[in-house]
Amino acid sequence: MVLETEGLVLRQTKYDEWDKILTIFTRNNGKVQAIAKGARRPKGSLVAGTQVFSCSDFLLYRGRNLYQVNQADMIESFFSLRDDLYKLAYATYIIELVDAGAVEELANVKLFDLSIKTLRVLSKLNKDYKKLLAAFELKYISFIGFRPHLRSCVVCNSELGSRAKFSSEQGGTICENCSSGYYGHVVSKEVIRKIEELLYIPLDNMDDLSISLKEIDIIEKLISGYIMNHIEKRNFKSLEFLKSLEE
């Protein structure tokens, strides 16, 4: 079986002297594992297209246990992300999340396009990294099937008042009348509105969204906790590193 597809390299592991095993998030076939023979040779034809963060057109041959990379023509390297420590930390966390949320050989075109778009926007960004991350996280968790319920109470479906609880366990917002029976973080209706705006705003239009540093800190903590409650992976080294940079 031969597979031709666009793919984003999420991880690489050394294998033998000149080879490496890749985790590739493909546009057409979801996440796959592939061996890239000779990809660690300095002048090898697969070097550029098989680096982490690289988006490439891949020609993959299905072997017994792994795909084999026969060709990798780079589309975008996102190499500039490596020139800034903050951008690198954010980008690494983003692809770790994608790796955790993508399913082996199950296409998720929305998540794929979101991943590429986020890296593209991040590579050109000079500020507001956390705002971009929060928007990515909200779209990401929605595209893997866990969109938070925001427009009414998730318990009774009534309209929210001036304050509400945001509950990861219940999957969204809880009104004041129902809040006593559920664990969550109390937030203002304005913060809930900002979360909804981040969820739906196109990433190219992030500058149009006015949001304070205090609000984005609150939202990012809420959404990070929400994500950890809905995916199997709990520990992200890149997230811990990111927190250490911002202390």
Backbone as a ProteinNet text record, in pm:
[ID]
protein_1_A
[PRIMARY]
MVLETEGLVLRQTKYDEWDKILTIFTRNNGKVQAIAKGARRPKGSLVAGTQVFSCSDFLLYRGRNLYQVNQADMIESFFSLRDDLYKLAYATYIIELVDAGAVEELANVKLFDLSIKTLRVLSKLNKDYKKLLAAFELKYISFIGFRPHLRSCVVCNSELGSRAKFSSEQGGTICENCSSGYYGHVVSKEVIRKIEELLYIPLDNMDDLSISLKEIDIIEKLISGYIMNHIEKRNFKSLEFLKSLEE
[TERTIARY]
84	0	87.3	60.9	134.9	42.3	92.7	14.3	82.8	11.7	60.1	-22.7	42	-33.6	53.8	-9.3	56.2	64.8	175.2	190.3	276.1	248.7	323.8	402.6	533.5	618.5	605.9	557	534.9	650.4	709.6	818	917.8	1040.6	1140.4	1226.2	1262.7	1344.8	1458.5	1578.7	1693.5	1675.8	1713.2	1703.8	1821.4	1906.2	2029.7	2116.3	2218.2	2316.4	2261.8	2188.8	2147.6	1995.5	1919.5	1774.5	1703.7	1575.7	1494.8	1349.7	1280.4	1137.9	1059.7	962.3	883.9	741.1	685.4	540.3	490.8	407.2	359	207.8	159.7	16	-20.2	-81.4	-113	-251.9	-269.4	-398.5	-505.2	-466.4	-563.6	-579.8	-479.6	-481.6	-451.8	-466.7	-441.4	-295	-272.3	-135.7	-78.1	46.3	112.2	255.8	310.6	450.3	525.6	640.5	712.9	863.3	935	1080.4	1133.1	1224.2	1287.2	1433.5	1462.6	1597.5	1689.7	1803.1	1901	1868.2	1764.8	1721.7	1816.3	1910.7	2007.9	2141.4	2150.4	2270.2	2269.3	2380.2	2382.6	2333.9	2362	2323	2214.1	2144.5	2040	1920.5	1850.3	1736.5	1616.7	1614.8	1500.6	1524.3	1641.3	1676.1	1578.4	1560.5	1480.4	1333.6	1277.2	1134.5	1090.8	1187.1	1151.6	1189.2	1219.3	1247.2	1116.2	1123.9	1008.1	961.3	832.6	762.6	746.8	822.8	814.1	679.5	622.1	503.7	550.5	529	583.3	481.5	504.9	431.4	506	440.3	504.1	455.7	547.8	517	558.5	459.5	483.3	443.6	527.7	498	466.4	355.6	313.1	390.8	471.2	542.8	464.5	527.3	459	419.2	511.3	484.4	480.6	557.9	569.1	555.1	515.3	530	678.2	717	852.6	842.4	923.6	922.6	1004.7	940.2	1010.8	1045.4	964.6	986.3	925.5	992.4	940.8	979.5	886.7	910.8	853.6	942.4	900.9	814.1	704	615.5	648.6	653.7	691.2	775.1	884	972.6	939.4	877.1	854.2	984.7	1093.7	1226	1243.1	1175.6	1190.7	1144.1	1060.3	1014.3	1130.1	1236.7	1352.3	1440.3	1417.4	1501.8	1458.8	1342.2	1288.7	1248.1	1304.7	1281.8	1134.9	1067.2	925.2	842.2	868.6	794.2	818.2	942	974.8	898.4	890.5	818.4	669.7	609.9	468.4	444.5	529.8	513.4	528.1	621.6	642.8	520.7	463.5	341.5	226.5	214.5	108	117.9	237.8	246.9	237.9	274	250.9	101	25.1	-120.3	-176.9	-130.4	-177.9	-146.2	-26.5	13	-79.3	-115.7	-202.9	-345.7	-389.7	-529.1	-554.2	-451.4	-467	-475.2	-554.4	-576.2	-501.2	-442.2	-368.5	-458.8	-415.4	-477.5	-626.5	-664.8	-799.8	-789.9	-833.6	-819.1	-899.5	-839.9	-908.7	-860.3	-924.3	-878.9	-885.9	-989.7	-1002.1	-884.7	-847	-734	-603.6	-589.2	-467.7	-453.7	-559.4	-554.9	-532.7	-594.9	-574.3	-428.6	-366.9	-228	-134.3	-151.3	-66.1	-88.9	-216.5	-248.8	-190.8	-199.4	-148.7	2	74	219.8	255.6	176.8	202.4	182.7	73.7	47	151.7	185.3	284.9	420.3	457.9	588.8	601.7	488.2	489.5	455.1	418	368.3	483	461.9	561.9	511.9	384.4	325.7	199.9	137.2	9.4	15.3	127.6	140.7	34.6	9.7	-83.9	-227	-260.9	-394.2	-410.7	-307.8	-311.5	-322.7	-246.8	-251.3	-390.9	-453.3	-587.8	-687.2	-677.1	-765.3	-740.5	-612.8	-579.9	-636.1	-615.2	-659.2	-809.8	-884.6	-1031.2	-1076.3	-1016.4	-1051.7	-1005.7	-886.6	-830.3	-922.2	-961.7	-1043.2	-1180.6	-1228.2	-1355.5	-1343.6	-1233.5	-1215.2	-1188.1	-1152.5	-1136.5	-1258.1	-1364.1	-1492.2	-1535.9	-1468.2	-1502.4	-1526.7	-1601	-1628.7	-1701.4	-1652.1	-1719.8	-1854.1	-1949.6	-2082.8	-2075.4	-2103.8	-2077.9	-2199.9	-2300.7	-2406.7	-2520.4	-2521.7	-2624.2	-2570.1	-2650.3	-2608	-2607.7	-2496.2	-2484.4	-2573.3	-2615.5	-2699.5	-2847.8	-2895.4	-3039.9	-3075	-2971.6	-2988.5	-3047.9	-3051.3	-3103.6	-2997.7	-3041.4	-2950.8	-2857.3	-2733.8	-2635.4	-2657.1	-2626	-2633.6	-2501.8	-2476.5	-2354.1	-2230	-2248.5	-2137.2	-2180.5	-2081.5	-2109	-1987.3	-2006.5	-1893.5	-1854.8	-1723.9	-1674.8	-1623.8	-1690.4	-1659.3	-1602.7	-1478.1	-1417	-1489.7	-1526.2	-1589.8	-1726.4	-1801.3	-1935.9	-1935.8	-1825.2	-1814.2	-1855	-1853.1	-1885.5	-1934.5	-2022.9	-2068.1	-2187.8	-2191.1	-2299.9	-2353.6	-2484.7	-2546.8	-2536.6	-2563.9	-2553.8	-2652.1	-2768.7	-2868.3	-2822.8	-2745.7	-2700.4	-2559	-2490.5	-2345.7	-2306.5	-2392.8	-2353.2	-2325.8	-2382.1	-2363.4	-2247.4	-2171.9	-2066.3	-1938.6	-1826.4	-1696.7	-1666.8	-1610.1	-1570.2	-1510.9	-1471.4	-1412.2	-1513.3	-1536.5	-1632.2	-1568.8	-1639	-1589.9	-1705.4	-1671.3	-1773.5	-1830.6	-1947.3	-2009.2	-1922.7	-1849	-1760	-1648.3	-1593.3	-1488.3	-1544.8	-1665.2	-1729.3	-1747.9	-1785.2	-1803.3	-1671.1	-1562	-1430.1	-1386.9	-1419	-1387.9	-1459.3	-1585.2	-1662.6	-1605.9	-1562.7	-1502.9	-1372.9	-1291.4	-1166.9	-1194	-1300.9	-1336.3	-1368.3	-1437.3	-1488.8	-1410.1	-1322.2	-1251.7	-1150	-1142.5	-1036.5	-900.5	-799.7	-668.6	-606.4	-640.5	-588.1	-643.6	-753.5	-819.9	-797.7	-693.4	-670.7	-650.8	-594.1	-572	-703.2	-810.1	-941	-1005.5	-953.1	-1011.8	-937	-1006.6	-948	-971	-861.7	-871.8	-754	-780.7	-675.3	-583.6	-464.7	-370.3	-428.1	-501.9	-563.5	-666.5	-749.1	-850.9	-787.5	-682.9	-622.5	-553.5	-496.9	-437.4	-544	-658	-767.7	-816.8	-839.5	-894.6	-798.6	-670.5	-573.9	-563.9	-569.7	-566.4	-691.7	-806.8	-931.7	-928.5	-884.2	-887.3	-780.5	-663.9	-560.5	-612.1	-678.2	-736.5	-845.8	-925.4	-1032.7	-974.9	-867.5	-803	-750.4	-679.7	-621.6	-729.3	-849.7	-959.5	-1023.1	-993	-1060.5	-967	-837.3	-745.9	-667.6	-609.7	-542.6	-410.5	-342	-211.2	-226	-143.9	-152.8	-26.8	87.7	213.9	272.9	295.1	356.1	483.7	598.5	725.7	734.2	681.3	687.3	605.2	493.9	410.1	480.7	547.2	622.9	735.7	801.7	909	853.4	737.7	671.8	638.1	587.7	554.8	679.9	790.6	916.5	968	944.5	988	908.7	781.4	692.8	688.7	761.2	764	844.9
-120.4	0	125.2	215.8	341.6	455.8	544.1	655.9	786.9	870.8	1004.7	1105.2	1183.6	1274.2	1385.6	1496.3	1603.6	1561.5	1594.1	1552.1	1648.2	1652.9	1734.6	1642.6	1662.7	1577.1	1621.7	1531.4	1561.2	1517.3	1403.2	1348.6	1275.2	1264.8	1182.4	1110.8	988.7	906.9	845.6	854.2	795.7	644.9	592	448	405.9	320.3	282	405.7	390.1	497.9	617.1	589.4	697.4	713.5	629.3	630	693.6	724.5	770	728.3	712.5	679.3	806.6	833.8	955.9	927.3	1020	1025.7	1139.3	1106.7	1205	1214.9	1336.6	1360.1	1394.5	1299.7	1319.4	1378.9	1449.3	1512.5	1409.1	1304.2	1208	1082.4	1049.3	920.7	931.6	1050.5	1063.6	1042.7	997.7	981	847.1	849.4	725.5	725.6	605.5	587.5	542.7	603.7	571.8	575.4	488.4	489.8	565.5	657.4	737	694.2	608.8	553.9	657.4	678	773.6	917.5	939.5	1076.9	1149.3	1077.3	1141.8	1164.6	1126.8	1158.4	1307.2	1377.1	1522.7	1568.7	1493.2	1533.8	1443.6	1372.1	1282.6	1359.5	1297.6	1363.8	1381.3	1308.5	1315.2	1406.8	1467.4	1543.8	1658.3	1745.3	1866.4	1835.6	1744.8	1718.5	1634.2	1583.7	1495.8	1553.8	1684.3	1749.2	1772.9	1773.1	1808	1948.8	1968.2	2089.4	2097.3	2018.6	2028.8	1978.5	2053.1	2008.8	1972.5	1847	1797.5	1715.5	1704.8	1607.6	1475.5	1375.2	1246.4	1140.9	1055.6	933	819.6	748	645.2	508.3	410.8	272.9	193.7	122	49.8	-79.5	-88.9	-211.1	-297.6	-398.1	-489.8	-420	-341.7	-275.5	-123.3	-69.7	74.4	111.6	236.8	292.3	320.5	325.1	367	493.8	593.7	720	704.6	707.2	700.5	839.2	938.5	1074.5	1172.2	1287.1	1391.7	1527	1587.7	1718.2	1826.1	1904.6	2002	2112.5	2141.8	2252.1	2374.1	2354.2	2459.3	2397.2	2465.7	2412.5	2468.3	2585.9	2657	2669.5	2683.3	2685.9	2806.8	2916.9	3037.8	3018.1	2917.6	2891	2852.9	2801.3	2759.5	2877.3	2994	3110.3	3187.5	3156.3	3226.2	3122.6	3132.1	3030	3020.3	3134.9	3134	3068.9	3106.9	3048.5	2898	2857.1	2715	2639.6	2697.5	2633.5	2620.5	2727.5	2723.1	2622.6	2624.5	2532.7	2387.7	2362.3	2225.6	2176.4	2262.7	2225.6	2199.3	2280.6	2263.7	2127.2	2088.1	1958.8	1841.8	1865.1	1760.6	1737.2	1845.9	1832.3	1760.1	1797.4	1731.8	1583.2	1549.5	1409.3	1333.5	1399.7	1336.2	1321.7	1413.5	1411.9	1341.3	1328.9	1262.6	1111.4	1046.9	902.3	831.9	717.3	640	606.5	650.9	619.3	654	761.4	814.6	963.1	1000.4	1137.8	1234.3	1351.3	1461.9	1588.3	1617.6	1726.4	1861.1	1882.6	2009.2	2029.4	1924.3	1934.8	1954.1	1886	1901.9	2045.6	2098.8	2235.8	2336.1	2312.2	2399.3	2398.7	2282.4	2269.9	2349.4	2332.8	2404.4	2554.5	2594.7	2737.2	2799.3	2729.7	2784	2803.1	2706	2719.6	2832.6	2848.7	2955.6	3092.6	3108.5	3236	3261.3	3159.2	3173.2	3216.2	3162.6	3194	3341.4	3407.6	3549	3642.7	3586.2	3665.1	3724.9	3845.5	3909.4	3932.5	3901.2	3921.1	3835	3838.2	3769.9	3619.7	3556.6	3412.1	3335.1	3381.3	3308.1	3318.2	3431.7	3447.4	3350.2	3339.4	3243.2	3101	3070	2935.6	2902.5	2996.9	2972.3	2946.5	3022.8	3001.3	2863.7	2827.9	2694.9	2585.6	2597.5	2493.6	2471.5	2581.8	2571	2503.6	2540.9	2479.1	2332.7	2309.5	2173.8	2077.5	2117	2026	2006.6	2107.7	2094.8	1997.4	2005.8	1922.7	1775.9	1746.8	1605.5	1555.2	1637.2	1587.8	1632.6	1733.4	1774.2	1924.6	1980.2	2123.6	2160.7	2261.3	2300.9	2367.6	2341.2	2400.8	2537.2	2644.5	2778.5	2870	2845.5	2944.8	2933.9	2829.9	2812.9	2716.6	2689.1	2595.3	2453.3	2383.7	2248.5	2150.8	2189.1	2102.3	2120.6	2245.8	2270.9	2346	2389.1	2458.8	2598.7	2652.9	2788.4	2891.8	3014.5	3124.5	3153.6	3190.2	3220.5	3359.8	3377.1	3507.9	3581.5	3676.6	3757.3	3676.3	3566.4	3477.2	3332.7	3248.2	3106.5	3025.2	2896.4	2806.4	2745.5	2731.5	2657.3	2523.9	2416.3	2283.3	2193.1	2150.4	2055.5	1922.1	1878.6	1747.4	1743.4	1852.6	1856.5	1902	1952.1	1986.1	2126.4	2220.2	2357	2440.3	2535.1	2633	2583.9	2624.5	2587.9	2716.3	2732.6	2853.8	2855.9	2972.8	2988.7	2899.3	2874.9	2790.7	2646	2598.5	2458.2	2442	2552.5	2546	2475.9	2477.5	2422.2	2272.5	2202.7	2058.5	2012	2106.6	2067.9	2146.9	2078.6	2145.3	2224	2342.6	2423.1	2554.6	2636.1	2766	2875.9	2962.4	3071.4	3180.2	3217.9	3321.2	3413.5	3529.3	3624.9	3585.5	3639.4	3615.3	3671.6	3778.7	3839.5	3744.1	3673.7	3574.5	3461.6	3416	3312.3	3361.4	3488.5	3545.7	3549.9	3581.7	3584.9	3444.5	3345.5	3206.3	3169.9	3207.9	3176.7	3249.7	3372.4	3447.1	3381.4	3337	3267.5	3137.6	3070.8	2944.6	2963	3071.4	3086.6	3183.5	3263.4	3362.1	3295.2	3334.9	3284.8	3329.9	3245	3278.2	3399.6	3424.6	3543	3672.9	3663.6	3782.9	3802.8	3740.9	3747.1	3890	3976.7	4115.6	4189.5	4139.9	4205.7	4179.2	4081.6	4044.4	4112.4	4200.8	4271.5	4190	4154.7	4072.9	4106.3	4127.5	4169.2	4052.7	4086.3	3982.9	3900	3967.8	3895.5	3795.2	3839.5	3750.9	3633	3657.8	3548.6	3449	3497.7	3406.9	3315.4	3374.1	3295.2	3191.8	3237	3149	3035.6	3068.4	2964.7	2856.8	2897	2798.4	2711.1	2773.2	2697.6	2595.4	2639	2551.9	2443.9	2477.7	2374.7	2264.4	2305.5	2206.5	2125.9	2191.8	2124.2	2018.3	2054.2	1959.7	1838.3	1862.8	1752	1657.6	1710	1627.8	1542.1	1575	1505.8	1427.9	1432.9	1349.7	1260.3	1154.4	1056	1106.4	1189.6	1237	1347.1	1344.5	1443.1	1529.6	1472.8	1544.3	1588.1	1717.7	1774.1	1846.8	1792.9	1855.9	1997.2	2016.6	2148.7	2250.5	2207.7	2298.7	2338.9	2243.6	2275.2	2372.8	2352.4	2442.6	2580.8	2585.6	2711.8	2788.6	2719.6	2783.8	2838.6	2764	2809	2936.3	2949.7	3069.9	3193	3170.7	3283	3320.4	3247.4	3279.2	3405.8
0	0	0	-93.7	-102.7	-62.5	22.4	72.9	35	-37.8	-71.1	7.8	93	179.1	233.6	264.9	338.2	483.9	550	688.7	769.5	898.8	993.6	1085.4	1093.8	1177.7	1323.2	1407.5	1548.8	1637.7	1603.4	1685.8	1598.4	1647.8	1580.4	1684.3	1653.1	1741.6	1661	1713.3	1644.1	1632.7	1516	1493.5	1406.1	1459.1	1391.3	1366.5	1284.8	1268.6	1191	1082.6	993.6	980.8	1047.8	1029.5	1149.7	1132	1244.5	1223.2	1333.1	1328.9	1357.8	1273.8	1282.4	1326.5	1401.7	1422.2	1335	1237.5	1140.3	1150.8	1163.4	1160.2	1016.2	946.8	806	789.1	680	653.9	619.8	549.1	497.3	581	660.9	731.8	880.8	938.5	1080.9	1115.9	1237.6	1287.3	1242.2	1192.1	1150.5	1202.9	1215.6	1251.8	1127	1101.3	977.7	1002.2	934.4	941.1	820.2	847.7	741.2	732.4	638.5	625.3	561	626.1	577	611	689.9	719.1	814	874.1	962	893.1	766.3	688.8	655.4	677.4	658.1	520.9	417.5	281.9	224.2	312.2	265.7	210	117.2	51.9	144.9	257.2	348.6	468.4	477.5	597.3	622.2	525.2	545.7	573.5	497.8	506.2	623.1	701.7	813.7	949.3	954.2	1082.1	1158.2	1291.2	1372.2	1335.8	1326.9	1282.7	1130.9	1056	910.5	860.1	768.2	695.3	555.3	515.7	390.3	313.4	185.6	103.9	113.1	171.1	195.2	95.3	56.9	-14.3	78.9	130.5	232.2	178.9	209.5	172.6	299.1	299.2	418.2	433.3	541.3	571.4	668.3	723.4	814.3	943.4	1001.2	1128.6	1118.8	1025.9	1010.8	863.9	841.4	707.4	683.3	558.2	521.8	437.9	475	401.7	275.2	160.8	33.1	-20.1	19.2	-29.4	70	88.7	178.5	121	50	-11	79.8	137	237.5	177.8	247.3	211	296.2	427.3	522.3	632.5	668.7	773	910.7	915.4	1041.4	1120.6	1046.6	1109.4	1200.6	1169.1	1250	1393.9	1417.3	1553.7	1644.9	1588.2	1667.6	1708.4	1647.2	1674.8	1798.3	1852	1968.5	2072.4	2191.8	2293.9	2331.9	2342	2376.8	2266.8	2142.1	2030.6	2023.2	2046.3	2043.3	2151.4	2270.7	2381.3	2348.4	2296.4	2259.1	2147.3	2045.6	1932.2	1975.2	2066.4	2114.2	2191.8	2273.1	2347	2249.9	2147.4	2048.1	1981	1937.3	1868.2	1966.2	2092.2	2192.9	2211.8	2214.2	2224.4	2102.5	1985.5	1862.6	1867.3	1910.6	1921.5	2017	2127.9	2227.5	2177.3	2090.3	2045.7	1914.6	1831.8	1702.3	1721.7	1638.1	1648.4	1535.6	1568.4	1468.5	1349.5	1233.2	1104.1	1097.3	1166.8	1158.1	1125.3	1006.7	960.4	1047.5	1072.5	1137.4	1065.7	954.1	867.5	939.1	1018.7	1091.8	1186.4	1258.3	1350.4	1274.6	1162.7	1083.1	1035.4	975	923.8	1035.8	1152.1	1267.2	1311.6	1314.7	1358.8	1268.9	1138.6	1043.4	1054.6	1062.5	1070.4	1196.6	1308.5	1434.8	1429.9	1377.6	1364.9	1270.3	1166.2	1068.4	1132.7	1208.4	1276.2	1383.5	1461	1567.1	1511.8	1398.3	1340.2	1302.5	1279.6	1239.7	1355.1	1467.8	1580.4	1661.4	1715	1800.3	1942.5	1967.1	2099.7	2109.1	2226.7	2248.3	2220.4	2255.3	2233.5	2312.2	2435.1	2520.3	2467.5	2407.8	2348.2	2231	2149.3	2038.4	2091.8	2196.1	2253.1	2304.6	2374.9	2428.7	2316.2	2207.1	2092.3	2030.8	2017.8	1965.5	2054.9	2186.1	2279.7	2271.2	2263.2	2256.1	2127.2	2015.4	1887.1	1885.3	1938.4	1945	2020.6	2142.5	2223.7	2160.8	2088	2017	1900.4	1827.2	1708.3	1741.4	1866.9	1903.3	1982.3	1983.6	2033.5	2171.1	2229.9	2365.9	2376.6	2281.8	2284.1	2413.8	2485.5	2610.9	2584.4	2671.7	2664.4	2731.8	2657.2	2707.9	2711.9	2633.3	2614.9	2716.1	2794.8	2898.1	3002.6	3103	3207.6	3152.5	3168.7	3117.7	3194.8	3315.9	3399.1	3367.9	3372.4	3356.6	3228.6	3154	3026.1	3040.1	3161.1	3180.3	3144	3126.8	3092.6	3209.7	3178	3281.2	3336.3	3463.9	3525.9	3511.3	3601.1	3593.7	3627.5	3699.6	3733.4	3712.2	3687.4	3664.2	3704.2	3714.7	3734.2	3600.1	3580.4	3465	3516.7	3475.2	3528.2	3420.1	3439	3344.5	3347.9	3468.6	3483.7	3416.6	3423.6	3366.3	3220.3	3174.2	3032.3	2995.2	3091.5	3055.2	3171.8	3141.2	3240.2	3320.6	3447.5	3538.3	3601.6	3599.2	3654	3806.5	3864.4	4009.7	4085.3	4028.4	4096.1	4109.5	4011.9	4012.3	4067.4	4089.1	4113.4	4242.2	4343.9	4473.9	4469.5	4373.9	4368.8	4283.6	4225.8	4131.7	4157.8	4133.7	4147.4	4019.6	4036.4	3921.6	3968	3873	3903.4	3872.5	3969	3950.7	3863.5	3758.4	3666.6	3629.5	3577.8	3535.8	3399.5	3370.7	3240.3	3128.7	3158.9	3059.8	3020.9	3118	3087.8	3002.1	3033.3	2951.6	2808.5	2794.3	2660.1	2585	2653.7	2590.6	2548.6	2630.6	2593.9	2464.3	2454.5	2333.6	2211.8	2230.5	2120.6	2074.2	2168.9	2134.2	2060.2	2098.5	2034.5	1887.1	1853.4	1717.3	1628.5	1685.3	1604.4	1512	1384.2	1296.1	1349	1337.6	1393.9	1327	1201.9	1133.4	1190.5	1265.7	1318.4	1467.5	1521.2	1665.7	1715.8	1632.4	1673.7	1696.8	1638.1	1652.3	1788.3	1860.9	1989.4	2102.8	2173.1	2286.9	2413.8	2477.9	2598.6	2689.7	2816.9	2909.4	2944.6	2995.6	3038.2	3152.7	3241.6	3353.9	3302.4	3207.7	3151.2	3079.5	3001.5	2924.7	3017.9	3128.1	3226.9	3287.2	3322.9	3379.6	3278.7	3157.1	3052.7	3019.5	3006.7	2968	3075.2	3201.6	3310.6	3309.3	3284.3	3277	3164.1	3047.4	2930	2937.6	2992.8	3012.1	3103.8	3212.5	3303.3	3236.8	3153.9	3080.8	2987.1	2917.3	2825.3	2900.3	3011.8	3087.8	3140.7	3158.7	3209.1	3100.5	2973.8	2864.1	2771.5	2794.8	2716.5	2811.8	2758.4	2843.1	2898	2821.3	2865.7	2968.8	3072.9	3179	3190	3158.5	3178.5	3044.7	3032.7	2913.1	2954.6	2916.9	2953.2	2898.4	2777	2714.3	2793.3	2851.2	2930	3058.7	3121.7	3242.5	3211.2	3096.7	3055.8	3027.3	2963.8	2930.4	3057.4	3156.7	3284.9	3352.4	3341.6	3402.9	3335.6	3206.2	3134.2	3176.4	3213.1	3243.1	3389.9	3472.5	3615.3	3643.2
[MASK]
+++++++++++++++++++++++++++++++++++++++++++++++++++++++++++++++++++++++++++++++++++++++++++++++++++++++++++++++++++++++++++++++++++++++++++++++++++++++++++++++++++++++++++++++++++++++++++++++++++++++++++++++++++++++++++++++++++++++++++++++++++++++

